[in-house]
Amino acid sequence: MGQYVEANGTRIWTESRGQGPDVLLIAGLSDPVEAWQAQLDGLSDRYRLIAFDNRGSGRTPLPDEPVSLATMADDAAEVLRALGGDGMQAHVLGFSGGSAIAQELALRHPEAVRSLVLMSTWARADAYFTAMGRFWRWMAAEAPDERAMLEAFFLWVYTPRAHADGTVKQIIDEALAFPYPQSPEAFQRQLETFTQHDTLDRLPAITAPTLVLAGERDITTPPRFGRVVADAIRGARFEVLEGEAHQPFQESPDMFNARVEAFWQEVESGTLPS
């Protein structure tokens, strides 16, 4: 069921589904709630899943003033409070730009984070990542139309098999039919916020049980980025998903859902190795 909540002076669109332990899903660059459809459908019989549109995505407006990752992390905490009250604690799953928000959430609001899953994550941009971001910014402004922009952008996002089997075409068709498209300006401003992400020196302060996942074939946030994050968080587990790229939660949802659920069950049962 979808609804708006007020957070930091912004109306944020949220969706909550299911019953059970609370899970907060934090999407990445450009993605609205609908990016998590396979998780909302596949896990809501066992968990209460909360997803929301970040500032500048989907139904949530982009304010005129600059947006920081700290503000977006505070948004996530406000969403939890609005839907669960003070003291609510959730398993937090952040993907790509959403994993940057999730790191900040765990640092700024540790009381709200039961556990942390970071998919396609990084701690600090390197020269390649920064150059890639500059190209994406140019591409958003100069692509001849939205379809051409998505076709180019998704070369960094999905596996060759997803391009070959029609998955990428279906995702593009759905994105073009979506009634709340992201403007090029919003894409660029979100991108600028995410590329400024830098928690490398602060990650040791995260105390929540953490699972870091990386796609073996991810060229946007390759496994070496995730390894750095996992090494900096005490007790964090690091796993590489064989044959996967940047968004396995969409390409291989059954495998992905089973993996994160196994981690959550370990956390809930108290059997996670220390």
C-alpha positions, 0 to 999 in steps of 0.5 A: 500500500502506497502513501506519502510521509513527511520527512525533512520538509519533503513529501516522500512516497513510500510503499509498505507490504507484508508482515514479519520482521521489518526490512527497509529497501533503499534504491539507487540512482534514478530507481523508484519503489518499483525497482524492488518489485521482485522483492516486494512480491517474493519476500512479503509473505515473511517480512514487512517490506518498506520501500520509498522513492528517494528525493528526485526519483519517482513520486518524490520531488527534488528540492531546489536546494542541494541534497546531501547523502546525510539528508537522504539518510535522515529521510530514510530514518524519518520513513522508518519513524513515520511507518513504525514509530520511534524505536523501530529497527529494520534490516536495511538493504541498500543497492548502489546509490542506496547502499551509500545512503544505507552506510550513512543511515547506519552511521547517523542512526545506528539505533534504526539498523538491525542489520545491513546488506550492501549490494553493489557498494563502494566507500570512496570514488576512484578515478575510473568511477569519477570519470564514469560519473562525468560521462553519465552526466553528459549522456543524460543531457546529450542523448537524443531521447530517453530510450537512447539514454537508457539503452546506453546507461544500461550497458553499465548495469545489466549482464550481456545475457539480460541484453540478449534475452530481452530483459533489458528491453522489457525494463526499458519499455516499462521505464518509458511507460512509467508515469513519473519519469525522472528528469535529466536534471534530477538524474544529474543531481542525484548522480552528483550526490552519490559520486561525492560519497566517502565513508572510507574513514568512518566505516569502522564505526558501523556496528550492525551485522553487515553483508556486502554483496558484489556482482562478479561482472559488475563494471560500475561497482566491481567486487574490489569496491565491495571488498574495501567496504567489507574490510573496513566494517568489523565482522562484515561478510563479503560475497561475490555473486558469480555471473552477476552484474550490478543489479542481481536483485532484478536479474536473478531475484530468486537467488538474491532473495534467498541469499539475503533472507538467509542472512536475515535469518541468521541475524534474527536467530542470533547464529551469525558468527561474531 
